[in-house]
Structure formats: structure tokens, C-alpha cells
Amino acid sequence: MTHQEVPPHPTAFGHPETRVAWERTRNRIRLRFCLWTVVFVALLALSSIMNAAAGVEYARGGSNQLAPMIGALAVLWYPFALYSCLRALSRLKKARRVLEAFPWQPLSRVRKSGRDSEGFSIHLPLGAALSGPDQEENGTVSPTMVARDPRRWTRWDERVERGAWFAGDPSRWGVLAVPGGTGLMTVQRSRANLSADRTDATRDLRAVLDAAPVRG
């Protein structure tokens, strides 16, 4: 099997390299959460120490004003950091459900058309197993989809534009990867397309999983 060929496993998550990539991404999110928690505790501790020192004569020049600012910054920033980590873990959990239900399929290419507020706008060739260079000319491409890295929505690997692996339904919800099963990204329909059908990404995901060849 070459690097471009999809593995013979019945599900994408059964591919060892894919499973390792998923676990590595999860661990990095957990590590980021731990680091931000340490910073949060350190800022609160610093604020408390500075407040205690405010009564000392040499510290009255401004520490008693700076300490509340540091404490307020920590309290305002940490919930956002926590929310970001939880959202990333939620996206990764959804990706695993798809990877456990679908095999990898080869895509001849991925066409990126710009950035979206939630990731990158892309179009995927339909009929992935029969994908070829003339598919876009024949109009057999997906509606506008949004791809994003579970950790950072600004991350884009240009290698997928020359060929990629995909698991799921390329017109609704799935997981995109660099050939080899790395660089995992979740893919869903754009907000405009979801609104036009009066649905949402959660319903799309549920419908895709219900139609999956392998159900958990």
C-alpha cells in the first residue's frame, strides 16, 4: 500500500496511524488546558500576594491598583480558555464517532475557496471512490463545506489540496486528513447551506451516523 492509498481497515479509526493522530491531538488539547489552568492559578496567586503587599510602604506606589487588574484579567480570561478547550474536545469526540463508523475514502483533491468564520470554505469531489480530475468540470462536487482543525481553526495543510483521505458523507459531515491519516480536520456544511435547509450541523451528523456502514 502506497502513502496515497487508503488502508483496508473497515473503519478509519482502525487504521493505527489515524488512531495515533487522534490521540495525539486529544493529548495536546488536554495539555493546553492544564497549562492554562496553571497560568490561571499563578495569576490569582500573584494577585493575592500583591494585595497582601499593598499595605507595605514601598509597595504603595501602584501595586494595590495592579493586583485587582491581574485578578480580573484572570477571571475574565480563564472561562474563555476553558470553553475553547471543551469545544475542541467536543469536535474531536464527534470526529472519532465518524472515524469509528466510516472507512477512509480517497479524494483526488480538495478545493479551498477561502476562509469562513469557523474554518476554511472548501468543496469536495462527490463519488470519492471514483474521483478524478474532471469531476469539478462535470459539477459533481459538494456544496460549500467548512473544514477546521479541532485545535486551531486557522490551521490549513496545503497537501490536502493535492489529494486527501475522507471519512463520512462528503456532502454533509465528515473528517478530512492528509494521506496517511494525519492532520485531522472536521468537515461540515457551511452555515448558509444549513440555514437554507433549516437544519444544523448536529442533525447532519446524526443523519450521517445513522446511515453509516458501521454503527457503534
Backbone as CSV, one residue per row, in Angstrom:
resi,resn,N_x,N_y,N_z,CA_x,CA_y,CA_z,C_x,C_y,C_z
1,MET,0.846,-1.207,0.000,0.000,0.000,0.000,0.876,1.249,0.000
2,THR,0.687,2.138,-0.978,1.447,3.380,-1.029,0.848,4.386,-0.067
3,HIS,1.564,5.500,0.077,1.112,6.524,1.015,-0.224,7.132,0.587
4,GLN,-0.518,7.111,-0.738,-1.740,7.713,-1.247,-2.929,6.768,-1.140
5,GLU,-2.680,5.476,-1.044,-3.771,4.516,-0.986,-4.374,4.462,0.405
6,VAL,-5.711,4.305,0.447,-6.371,4.218,1.755,-6.137,2.833,2.342
7,PRO,-6.109,2.716,3.673,-5.874,1.416,4.309,-7.090,0.514,4.148
8,PRO,-6.911,-0.806,4.256,-8.014,-1.747,4.049,-8.909,-1.935,5.267
9,HIS,-8.674,-1.193,6.343,-9.464,-1.374,7.559,-10.927,-1.007,7.318
10,PRO,-11.870,-1.711,7.956,-13.295,-1.411,7.766,-13.704,-0.040,8.294
11,THR,-12.951,0.500,9.233,-13.218,1.857,9.722,-11.918,2.642,9.753
12,ALA,-12.052,3.960,9.606,-10.864,4.814,9.601,-10.126,4.770,10.931
13,PHE,-10.871,4.617,12.029,-10.226,4.608,13.345,-9.461,3.316,13.583
14,GLY,-9.735,2.291,12.786,-8.988,1.056,12.881,-7.593,1.164,12.298
15,HIS,-7.330,2.236,11.569,-6.015,2.484,10.999,-5.096,3.002,12.108
16,PRO,-4.011,2.309,12.430,-3.168,2.692,13.577,-2.678,4.139,13.523
17,GLU,-2.222,4.593,12.353,-1.715,5.967,12.253,-2.815,6.987,12.524
18,THR,-4.031,6.693,12.085,-5.150,7.596,12.347,-5.461,7.660,13.829
19,ARG,-5.483,6.507,14.466,-5.760,6.464,15.908,-4.692,7.226,16.691
20,VAL,-3.435,7.063,16.293,-2.346,7.786,16.959,-2.502,9.297,16.758
21,ALA,-2.871,9.713,15.540,-3.057,11.141,15.267,-4.193,11.704,16.108
22,TRP,-5.273,10.944,16.237,-6.409,11.408,17.049,-6.008,11.534,18.511
23,GLU,-5.338,10.519,19.036,-4.930,10.549,20.440,-3.923,11.660,20.707
24,ARG,-3.034,11.907,19.765,-2.046,12.976,19.936,-2.727,14.335,19.980
25,THR,-3.727,14.522,19.123,-4.469,15.777,19.140,-5.206,15.960,20.461
26,ARG,-5.846,14.885,20.939,-6.545,14.950,22.222,-5.589,15.299,23.348
27,ASN,-4.419,14.687,23.360,-3.451,14.946,24.421,-2.944,16.386,24.387
28,ARG,-2.802,16.934,23.203,-2.347,18.319,23.099,-3.403,19.282,23.626
29,ILE,-4.658,18.969,23.378,-5.736,19.811,23.913,-5.751,19.731,25.434
30,ARG,-5.601,18.524,25.967,-5.570,18.355,27.421,-4.375,19.083,28.033
31,LEU,-3.227,19.006,27.369,-2.036,19.696,27.872,-2.250,21.204,27.873
32,ARG,-2.866,21.715,26.807,-3.139,23.156,26.753,-4.068,23.575,27.887
33,PHE,-5.073,22.748,28.167,-5.974,23.048,29.274,-5.216,23.080,30.605
34,CYS,-4.325,22.109,30.813,-3.551,22.073,32.065,-2.645,23.292,32.186
35,LEU,-1.995,23.665,31.097,-1.103,24.819,31.135,-1.870,26.102,31.434
36,TRP,-3.029,26.266,30.786,-3.819,27.473,31.030,-4.353,27.498,32.456
37,THR,-4.664,26.321,33.001,-5.114,26.258,34.395,-3.989,26.676,35.341
38,VAL,-2.768,26.224,35.065,-1.612,26.619,35.879,-1.410,28.125,35.813
39,VAL,-1.531,28.699,34.614,-1.378,30.152,34.469,-2.467,30.884,35.245
40,PHE,-3.687,30.368,35.180,-4.802,30.982,35.907,-4.541,30.990,37.409
41,VAL,-4.126,29.849,37.939,-3.837,29.759,39.375,-2.672,30.680,39.740
42,ALA,-1.657,30.736,38.884,-0.500,31.593,39.151,-0.896,33.069,39.173
43,LEU,-1.761,33.479,38.269,-2.205,34.877,38.240,-3.020,35.221,39.482
44,LEU,-3.895,34.293,39.898,-4.662,34.536,41.126,-3.745,34.622,42.341
45,ALA,-2.743,33.732,42.378,-1.801,33.766,43.500,-1.011,35.065,43.502
46,LEU,-0.574,35.502,42.332,0.162,36.762,42.227,-0.695,37.933,42.671
47,SER,-1.954,37.915,42.271,-2.869,38.983,42.678,-3.034,39.013,44.188
48,SER,-3.155,37.844,44.807,-3.309,37.774,46.266,-2.061,38.276,46.981
49,ILE,-0.886,37.878,46.472,0.370,38.319,47.091,0.531,39.828,46.996
50,MET,0.182,40.378,45.838,0.310,41.828,45.651,-0.681,42.579,46.524
51,ASN,-1.862,42.011,46.707,-2.834,42.634,47.611,-2.321,42.638,49.040
52,ALA,-1.690,41.517,49.428,-1.151,41.441,50.789,-0.003,42.413,50.983
53,ALA,0.739,42.644,49.893,1.887,43.547,49.980,1.500,45.007,49.859
54,ALA,0.250,45.266,49.539,-0.167,46.653,49.302,-0.060,47.513,50.557
55,GLY,-0.117,46.869,51.709,-0.016,47.635,52.949,1.396,48.014,53.325
56,VAL,2.378,47.419,52.645,3.771,47.731,52.920,4.122,49.067,52.269
57,GLU,4.859,49.877,52.944,5.130,51.249,52.499,5.723,51.296,51.099
58,TYR,6.706,50.407,50.787,7.376,50.507,49.495,6.520,49.990,48.348
59,ALA,5.426,49.334,48.663,4.567,48.777,47.615,3.351,49.627,47.327
60,ARG,3.210,50.731,47.982,2.006,51.542,47.809,2.012,52.375,46.527
61,GLY,3.066,52.293,45.786,3.137,53.124,44.594,2.264,52.664,43.455
62,GLY,1.539,51.600,43.579,0.666,51.165,42.489,0.327,49.694,42.534
63,SER,0.971,48.923,43.382,0.674,47.502,43.443,-0.761,47.242,43.854
64,ASN,-1.288,48.097,44.734,-2.655,47.885,45.176,-3.659,48.142,44.060
65,GLN,-3.250,48.824,42.993,-4.117,49.022,41.838,-3.898,47.937,40.783
66,LEU,-2.657,47.463,40.701,-2.341,46.456,39.697,-2.905,45.084,40.059
67,ALA,-2.906,44.771,41.351,-3.373,43.451,41.787,-4.812,43.162,41.372
68,PRO,-5.766,44.084,41.602,-7.137,43.797,41.152,-7.239,43.627,39.641
69,MET,-6.414,44.356,38.892,-6.433,44.221,37.435,-5.975,42.838,37.006
70,ILE,-4.917,42.324,37.655,-4.425,40.983,37.327,-5.478,39.934,37.669
71,GLY,-6.100,40.074,38.856,-7.137,39.123,39.246,-8.324,39.154,38.305
72,ALA,-8.744,40.358,37.905,-9.878,40.481,36.992,-9.557,39.893,35.626
73,LEU,-8.317,40.132,35.165,-7.906,39.576,33.876,-7.966,38.051,33.900
74,ALA,-7.489,37.459,34.986,-7.501,36.001,35.102,-8.928,35.457,35.106
75,VAL,-9.796,36.116,35.867,-11.185,35.648,35.985,-11.930,35.788,34.661
76,LEU,-11.632,36.832,33.900,-12.303,37.033,32.616,-11.737,36.126,31.530
77,TRP,-10.448,35.873,31.567,-9.795,35.106,30.506,-9.998,33.603,30.658
78,TYR,-9.966,33.077,31.871,-9.984,31.630,32.062,-11.267,30.962,31.542
79,PRO,-12.454,31.523,31.772,-13.647,30.869,31.203,-13.579,30.736,29.683
80,PHE,-13.014,31.737,29.028,-12.858,31.647,27.575,-11.903,30.519,27.206
81,ALA,-10.793,30.402,27.936,-9.835,29.333,27.679,-10.475,27.965,27.922
82,LEU,-11.242,27.848,29.004,-11.927,26.594,29.319,-12.925,26.234,28.220
83,TYR,-13.700,27.213,27.777,-14.687,26.993,26.717,-13.998,26.540,25.429
84,SER,-12.864,27.165,25.112,-12.134,26.810,23.896,-11.679,25.354,23.939
85,CYS,-11.156,24.910,25.079,-10.693,23.529,25.209,-11.853,22.537,25.139
86,LEU,-12.956,22.869,25.794,-14.114,21.975,25.778,-14.695,21.852,24.373
87,ARG,-14.742,22.966,23.643,-15.228,22.921,22.261,-14.319,22.059,21.394
88,ALA,-13.011,22.202,21.591,-12.063,21.411,20.813,-12.225,19.923,21.107
89,LEU,-12.392,19.573,22.383,-12.592,18.164,22.745,-13.911,17.639,22.192
90,SER,-14.941,18.489,22.160,-16.229,18.081,21.595,-16.098,17.800,20.104
91,ARG,-15.402,18.659,19.371,-15.191,18.429,17.943,-14.411,17.137,17.722
92,LEU,-13.432,16.908,18.566,-12.613,15.704,18.414,-13.429,14.445,18.710
93,LYS,-14.326,14.524,19.685,-15.186,13.383,20.001,-16.120,13.072,18.828
94,LYS,-16.677,14.113,18.211,-17.531,13.908,17.044,-16.741,13.290,15.897
95,ALA,-15.502,13.763,15.724,-14.654,13.205,14.672,-14.426,11.712,14.905
96,ARG,-14.206,11.330,16.152,-13.982,9.910,16.444,-15.216,9.085,16.106
97,ARG,-16.402,9.593,16.390,-17.621,8.846,16.083,-17.712,8.574,14.582
98,VAL,-17.318,9.538,13.777,-17.334,9.342,12.324,-16.245,8.362,11.915
99,LEU,-15.057,8.527,12.492,-13.944,7.642,12.145,-14.231,6.197,12.532
100,GLU,-15.027,5.984,13.575,-15.372,4.630,14.005,-16.512,4.030,13.179
101,ALA,-17.140,4.853,12.352,-18.301,4.376,11.595,-18.066,4.306,10.092
102,PHE,-17.015,4.964,9.592,-16.760,5.011,8.154,-15.320,4.624,7.847
103,PRO,-15.098,4.030,6.688,-13.717,3.783,6.239,-13.154,5.037,5.575
104,TRP,-11.853,5.077,5.419,-11.246,6.157,4.646,-11.583,5.994,3.166
105,GLN,-11.830,7.101,2.489,-12.029,7.127,1.045,-10.996,8.085,0.449
106,PRO,-10.513,7.818,-0.746,-9.554,8.739,-1.364,-10.274,9.889,-2.062
107,LEU,-9.741,11.072,-1.944,-10.225,12.229,-2.683,-9.131,12.678,-3.640
108,SER,-9.496,12.951,-4.868,-8.498,13.364,-5.850,-7.914,14.723,-5.489
109,ARG,-8.721,15.578,-4.894,-8.259,16.898,-4.494,-9.304,17.538,-3.595
110,VAL,-8.900,18.593,-2.913,-9.810,19.403,-2.101,-9.638,20.841,-2.567
111,ARG,-10.728,21.467,-2.954,-10.649,22.843,-3.442,-11.018,23.807,-2.329
112,LYS,-10.049,24.615,-1.921,-10.287,25.626,-0.889,-10.683,26.928,-1.570
113,SER,-11.790,27.532,-1.084,-12.278,28.760,-1.713,-12.155,29.983,-0.816
114,GLY,-11.599,29.829,0.368,-11.424,30.989,1.247,-11.626,30.611,2.699
115,ARG,-11.685,31.637,3.527,-11.881,31.419,4.961,-13.326,31.659,5.350
116,ASP,-13.735,30.924,6.357,-15.056,31.068,6.944,-14.850,31.473,8.397
117,SER,-15.894,31.996,9.020,-15.778,32.405,10.420,-15.467,31.227,11.334
118,GLU,-15.706,30.003,10.852,-15.468,28.810,11.664,-14.382,27.910,11.092
119,GLY,-13.739,28.324,10.019,-12.708,27.492,9.417,-12.412,27.931,7.996
120,PHE,-12.270,26.935,7.103,-11.965,27.203,5.702,-13.089,26.668,4.818
121,SER,-13.527,27.477,3.882,-14.556,27.055,2.928,-13.912,26.155,1.880
122,ILE,-14.496,24.975,1.671,-13.934,24.021,0.721,-15.047,23.363,-0.081
123,HIS,-14.657,22.709,-1.168,-15.559,21.854,-1.939,-14.870,20.507,-2.120
124,LEU,-15.623,19.436,-1.908,-15.095,18.088,-2.037,-15.696,17.408,-3.254
125,PRO,-14.914,16.581,-3.949,-15.485,15.808,-5.056,-16.436,14.757,-4.500
126,LEU,-17.554,14.562,-5.165,-18.507,13.528,-4.760,-18.206,12.243,-5.514
127,GLY,-18.729,11.138,-4.991,-18.363,9.850,-5.559,-16.874,9.628,-5.366
128,ALA,-16.422,9.783,-4.092,-14.990,9.846,-3.800,-14.211,8.654,-4.336
129,ALA,-14.810,7.462,-4.277,-14.057,6.290,-4.717,-13.767,6.333,-6.211
130,LEU,-14.551,7.081,-6.964,-14.349,7.207,-8.411,-13.835,8.586,-8.778
131,SER,-13.281,9.298,-7.806,-12.870,10.682,-8.026,-11.790,10.758,-9.088
132,GLY,-11.904,11.801,-9.875,-10.938,12.035,-10.937,-10.795,13.511,-11.208
133,PRO,-9.840,13.908,-12.024,-9.568,15.320,-12.245,-10.661,16.069,-12.981
134,ASP,-11.581,15.337,-13.648,-12.618,16.030,-14.411,-13.920,16.158,-13.645
135,GLN,-13.957,15.784,-12.368,-15.216,15.796,-11.635,-15.762,17.212,-11.462
136,GLU,-14.893,18.165,-11.142,-15.375,19.519,-10.928,-15.966,20.087,-12.208
137,GLU,-15.402,19.720,-13.361,-15.947,20.191,-14.631,-17.338,19.633,-14.858
138,ASN,-17.592,18.430,-14.374,-18.907,17.823,-14.517,-19.888,18.290,-13.454
139,GLY,-19.409,19.120,-12.512,-20.295,19.666,-11.486,-20.545,18.742,-10.329
140,THR,-19.846,17.583,-10.248,-20.101,16.639,-9.168,-19.220,16.963,-7.963
141,VAL,-19.501,18.089,-7.350,-18.775,18.494,-6.154,-19.788,18.794,-5.054
142,SER,-19.310,18.803,-3.851,-20.175,19.032,-2.696,-20.612,20.487,-2.624
143,PRO,-21.655,20.766,-1.824,-21.958,22.167,-1.524,-20.798,22.746,-0.716
144,THR,-20.851,24.021,-0.440,-19.781,24.650,0.330,-19.714,24.033,1.716
145,MET,-18.550,23.503,2.047,-18.306,22.886,3.339,-17.316,23.736,4.121
146,VAL,-17.262,23.513,5.424,-16.317,24.224,6.283,-15.424,23.200,6.966
147,ALA,-14.124,23.325,6.754,-13.151,22.429,7.377,-12.368,23.193,8.430
148,ARG,-12.097,22.524,9.551,-11.301,23.170,10.582,-10.543,22.141,11.406
149,ASP,-9.376,22.526,11.825,-8.597,21.736,12.750,-9.291,21.787,14.105
150,PRO,-9.398,20.657,14.826,-10.079,20.695,16.129,-9.466,21.676,17.120
151,ARG,-8.149,21.945,16.980,-7.487,22.834,17.937,-7.452,24.280,17.463
152,ARG,-7.130,24.490,16.186,-6.966,25.860,15.676,-7.670,25.978,14.329
153,TRP,-8.669,26.847,14.251,-9.417,26.969,13.003,-8.590,27.631,11.906
154,THR,-7.465,28.259,12.258,-6.632,28.943,11.267,-5.606,28.010,10.623
155,ARG,-5.554,26.760,11.077,-4.558,25.834,10.522,-5.086,25.171,9.258
156,TRP,-4.272,25.203,8.190,-4.639,24.563,6.929,-3.400,23.904,6.342
157,ASP,-3.497,22.640,6.002,-2.391,21.905,5.395,-2.622,21.851,3.891
158,GLU,-1.773,22.518,3.132,-1.958,22.613,1.683,-1.835,21.274,0.970
159,ARG,-1.286,20.279,1.646,-1.131,18.973,0.991,-2.469,18.341,0.629
160,VAL,-3.539,18.649,1.379,-4.836,18.036,1.079,-5.415,18.551,-0.228
161,GLU,-4.905,19.679,-0.717,-5.403,20.206,-1.986,-4.927,19.361,-3.160
162,ARG,-3.927,18.516,-2.929,-3.406,17.653,-3.993,-3.840,16.196,-3.820
163,GLY,-4.698,15.966,-2.838,-5.170,14.619,-2.565,-5.324,14.413,-1.078
164,ALA,-6.397,13.760,-0.672,-6.671,13.620,0.756,-7.430,12.334,1.018
165,TRP,-7.589,12.042,2.306,-8.467,10.960,2.750,-9.670,11.590,3.414
166,PHE,-10.820,10.921,3.243,-12.048,11.441,3.830,-12.877,10.295,4.386
167,ALA,-13.482,10.515,5.552,-14.410,9.558,6.156,-15.708,10.280,6.460
168,GLY,-16.829,9.688,6.083,-18.120,10.306,6.324,-18.875,10.551,5.038
169,ASP,-19.755,11.529,5.055,-20.543,11.925,3.896,-19.979,13.237,3.377
170,PRO,-19.355,13.278,2.196,-18.701,14.492,1.713,-19.652,15.643,1.397
171,SER,-20.950,15.401,1.457,-21.894,16.479,1.216,-22.568,16.959,2.498
172,ARG,-22.187,16.341,3.660,-22.870,16.718,4.901,-21.914,16.853,6.097
173,TRP,-21.242,15.779,6.473,-20.393,15.814,7.667,-19.332,14.734,7.536
174,GLY,-18.103,15.055,7.945,-17.061,14.052,7.884,-15.755,14.527,8.469
175,VAL,-14.723,13.735,8.216,-13.377,14.027,8.705,-12.422,13.971,7.526
176,LEU,-11.597,14.995,7.413,-10.622,15.114,6.337,-9.229,14.913,6.913
177,ALA,-8.342,14.295,6.124,-6.978,14.057,6.603,-6.000,14.093,5.450
178,VAL,-4.765,14.392,5.800,-3.672,14.239,4.854,-3.500,12.737,4.593
179,PRO,-3.197,12.320,3.353,-2.963,10.895,3.114,-1.971,10.338,4.125
180,GLY,-2.373,9.269,4.778,-1.590,8.723,5.863,-2.345,8.780,7.178
181,GLY,-3.446,9.569,7.190,-4.303,9.631,8.373,-3.917,10.677,9.383
182,THR,-3.075,11.644,9.008,-2.682,12.701,9.937,-3.346,14.020,9.546
183,GLY,-3.158,15.048,10.389,-3.736,16.359,10.095,-5.247,16.326,10.055
184,LEU,-5.876,15.704,11.038,-7.329,15.523,11.037,-8.065,16.854,11.125
185,MET,-9.102,16.998,10.317,-9.974,18.177,10.338,-11.430,17.730,10.245
186,THR,-12.292,18.364,11.010,-13.726,18.104,10.877,-14.267,18.908,9.707
187,VAL,-15.261,18.345,9.020,-15.857,18.989,7.852,-17.369,18.944,7.986
188,GLN,-18.010,20.077,7.816,-19.466,20.132,7.850,-19.958,21.173,6.858
189,ARG,-21.241,21.130,6.579,-21.796,22.105,5.650,-21.689,23.517,6.207
190,SER,-21.564,24.483,5.310,-21.460,25.876,5.738,-22.759,26.311,6.409
191,ARG,-22.665,27.347,7.198,-23.834,27.840,7.921,-24.933,28.281,6.953
192,ALA,-24.546,28.847,5.819,-25.533,29.294,4.829,-26.321,28.110,4.271
193,ASN,-25.625,27.016,3.962,-26.309,25.837,3.435,-27.185,25.176,4.492
194,LEU,-26.716,25.171,5.731,-27.530,24.615,6.808,-28.794,25.435,7.014
195,SER,-28.653,26.760,6.976,-29.810,27.641,7.155,-30.808,27.461,6.021
196,ALA,-30.296,27.281,4.798,-31.189,27.105,3.650,-32.039,25.853,3.799
197,ASP,-31.483,24.816,4.415,-32.227,23.574,4.643,-32.921,23.546,5.997
198,ARG,-32.842,24.651,6.737,-33.463,24.754,8.062,-33.039,23.603,8.974
199,THR,-31.750,23.392,9.033,-31.202,22.339,9.888,-29.927,22.863,10.526
200,ASP,-29.196,21.976,11.199,-27.938,22.374,11.813,-26.941,21.228,11.699
201,ALA,-25.698,21.512,12.078,-24.635,20.522,11.923,-24.867,19.292,12.790
202,THR,-25.476,19.469,13.946,-25.733,18.332,14.832,-26.695,17.348,14.188
203,ARG,-27.744,17.864,13.549,-28.694,16.977,12.865,-28.028,16.295,11.676
204,ASP,-27.194,17.038,10.966,-26.465,16.442,9.854,-25.601,15.284,10.337
205,LEU,-24.877,15.508,11.414,-24.011,14.462,11.946,-24.822,13.247,12.356
206,ARG,-25.953,13.467,13.018,-26.790,12.345,13.456,-27.286,11.539,12.247
207,ALA,-27.709,12.238,11.189,-28.200,11.546,10.000,-27.084,10.772,9.308
208,VAL,-25.900,11.352,9.274,-24.765,10.673,8.650,-24.404,9.414,9.430
209,LEU,-24.383,9.492,10.747,-24.053,8.326,11.566,-25.123,7.246,11.459
210,ASP,-26.392,7.663,11.336,-27.473,6.688,11.193,-27.346,5.900,9.887
211,ALA,-26.749,6.535,8.876,-26.595,5.881,7.578,-25.232,5.238,7.416
212,ALA,-24.434,5.225,8.454,-23.062,4.712,8.374,-23.047,3.213,8.125
213,PRO,-22.053,2.722,7.384,-21.941,1.273,7.137,-21.623,0.490,8.413
214,VAL,-20.934,1.147,9.359,-20.604,0.500,10.631,-21.144,1.368,11.743
215,ARG,-22.032,0.853,12.550,-22.632,1.628,13.629,-22.112,1.128,14.969
216,GLY,-21.745,2.123,15.820,-21.212,1.756,17.127,-22.293,1.255,18.051
